[in-house]
Amino acid sequence: MITIKKILCPTDFSETSRNALRYAKEFAMAMNAKLILLHVVEPIAATAETVPFISEAELEKTAREELDDLIRKDCPPSLAISTLISVGLSSDVILNAIKSEDIDLVVMGSHGRTGLTRLLMGSVTEAVMRRATCPILVVKEHEKEFVS
């Protein structure tokens, strides 16, 4: 029998990530597993010509507030859930979390936000799928719904 104790759900707060969270919640509740929500803050490259308008610390604070809001709105109190916020390259952070948190299953969106971020998230999902040491469930933006 397959035992799943920890589920990782990376989120960028996009609609696709919210769909992935719906699946992750259902699996976690059905398997009595802990759900770990992860948000990655991409490093800000500051050069002499560009000065970042917002610091990584501010981005982390905003992400913490969004994660807390997401949990409050979308997750039942009975669900064992924790959050991680890390700065780095998304695929590397996700792969490191899989190892450090001893993750049994990753549930993630196929793409992130629109535009360049959407393209990059697709690349992130692909990189995670290629290098992960656990199963990955990829949820598309408009998936065939089988969770309520």
C-alpha positions in Angstrom: 0.0 0.0 0.0 1.2 3.5 -0.8 1.6 5.7 2.2 1.6 9.4 1.7 2.4 11.4 4.8 3.6 14.8 3.4 2.3 16.6 0.3 4.0 19.7 -1.1 2.0 22.2 -3.0 4.1 25.1 -4.5 2.0 28.2 -5.2 2.5 31.5 -7.0 -1.1 32.5 -6.1 -2.2 32.1 -9.7 -5.5 30.4 -10.6 -3.7 27.3 -11.8 -1.9 27.1 -8.4 -5.3 27.5 -6.6 -6.6 24.5 -8.7 -3.5 22.5 -7.6 -4.2 23.4 -4.0 -7.8 22.0 -4.3 -6.3 18.7 -5.4 -3.6 18.8 -2.7 -6.2 19.5 0.0 -8.4 16.6 -1.1 -5.4 14.2 -1.2 -4.2 15.4 2.2 -7.6 15.0 3.8 -8.2 11.6 2.2 -4.8 10.3 3.2 -4.6 12.1 6.6 -1.4 13.7 5.3 0.3 16.9 6.2 0.1 19.6 3.5 3.0 22.0 3.0 2.4 25.1 1.0 5.5 26.6 -0.6 6.0 30.0 -2.1 9.2 30.9 -3.8 10.4 34.5 -3.9 12.6 34.8 -7.0 15.9 36.8 -6.2 15.9 40.4 -7.3 18.9 41.2 -9.6 20.0 44.7 -8.8 22.5 46.4 -11.0 24.0 49.9 -11.1 21.3 50.9 -13.6 18.4 49.3 -11.8 17.4 49.8 -8.1 14.7 47.4 -6.9 11.6 49.2 -5.8 10.7 46.4 -3.4 13.0 44.3 -1.3 13.1 40.6 -1.0 12.1 41.0 2.7 9.0 43.0 1.6 8.2 40.3 -1.0 8.5 37.6 1.7 6.2 39.6 4.0 3.6 40.0 1.2 3.9 36.3 0.4 3.4 35.3 4.1 0.2 37.4 4.2 -1.1 35.9 1.0 -0.3 32.3 2.2 -2.1 33.1 5.5 -5.1 34.5 3.6 -5.1 31.5 1.3 -5.2 29.1 4.2 -7.9 31.1 6.0 -10.1 31.1 2.9 -9.5 27.8 1.3 -8.4 25.3 3.9 -10.5 23.6 6.6 -9.2 24.0 10.2 -8.9 20.2 10.5 -6.2 20.0 7.8 -2.6 19.7 9.1 -0.9 22.4 7.1 2.3 24.4 7.2 3.9 27.0 5.0 7.4 27.6 3.6 8.7 30.8 2.0 12.1 30.6 0.4 14.2 32.9 -1.8 15.8 31.3 -4.8 15.2 29.7 -8.2 11.8 28.0 -8.1 12.8 24.6 -9.3 15.8 24.4 -7.0 13.8 25.5 -4.0 11.1 23.0 -4.7 13.5 20.2 -5.2 15.4 21.1 -2.0 12.1 21.2 -0.1 11.2 17.7 -1.4 14.4 16.4 0.2 14.5 18.5 3.3 10.8 18.0 4.2 10.8 14.3 3.2 7.9 14.9 0.7 5.9 11.9 -0.6 3.9 13.7 -3.3 4.1 17.1 -5.0 0.9 18.7 -6.4 1.6 21.7 -8.6 0.2 23.7 -11.4 1.3 23.2 -15.0 1.9 26.9 -15.5 2.2 30.0 -13.3 0.8 33.5 -13.9 0.5 34.9 -17.4 3.2 36.2 -19.8 6.8 35.5 -19.0 6.0 34.1 -15.5 3.7 31.6 -17.2 6.5 30.5 -19.5 8.9 30.2 -16.6 6.5 28.3 -14.4 6.0 25.8 -17.2 9.8 25.4 -17.3 9.8 25.1 -13.5 7.2 22.3 -13.6 9.2 20.5 -16.3 12.4 20.8 -14.3 10.8 19.5 -11.1 9.2 16.6 -12.9 12.6 15.6 -14.4 14.6 15.8 -11.2 12.1 15.0 -8.4 12.6 11.9 -6.2 8.8 11.6 -5.5 5.7 11.5 -7.6 4.4 14.7 -9.1 0.8 15.5 -9.9 0.5 18.3 -12.4 -2.8 20.2 -12.5 -3.7 22.1 -15.6 -5.4 25.5 -15.5 -8.7 24.1 -16.8 -8.6 20.5 -15.6 -11.3 17.9 -15.9 -12.8 18.3 -12.4 -13.1 15.3 -10.2 -12.7 17.0 -6.8 -15.4 19.1 -5.3 
